[in-house]
């Protein structure tokens, strides 16, 4: 969610969105680092499914 939001914000800023003068550039970098640290989308789906299904899959 954060990555999608910051990409849209950068696009709204145009070329200025990629410069370090605007905080939106830092926000996008931070969102990407969090996305990488959390694992791929597929891994996140597996983790969520395990939590939701709980005892059913054990």
N, C-alpha and C positions, 0 to 999 in steps of 0.2 A: 504494500500500500504506500509506504513512504517513498519508494523508488518511483512509482508511477506519479505521485503527486509532485515530487521534485523535478522530474523530467518535464512535466507540463509547465511548471513554474519557470524552468530554464527556457523552454520554448517561448513562453510569453515575453521573457526578457530579450529574446533574440540573441545576437552575438554577445551582448553584455552579460548574459547569463553564464557565460563560460569564463568571464574574467574574475580575478580574485577581489576586485573592488566591490562586488556585490555578494551578500551572504548566501544567496541561493546556490552559488557554485559550491560552497563549503557544505551546505545542506545535502546537495546531491552526492558529494563524495562520502559524507558520513552515512547516508542511506545505503550506498553501495557497499561500504565496509560492513554494515550491519547485515545486509542481505547475504554477503559472502560468509560471514561468521555464523549465521544461522543455518547454513546448508542450502542445498538446492531446493527448488520448489517441490520436487518429487519426494525428497527426504522429509520435508515439512508435511506433506500429505500423509506419508506413512506414520509419522509421529502423531498427527492429529487423529488419524483413523484408529491407531492403537489406544489412544486415550479415550476416544468415544466408545469403542467396542469393549474395552477393558477385558473382563473375564470371558467374554464370548469367544475370543480367539485363543485363549490359553487352554 
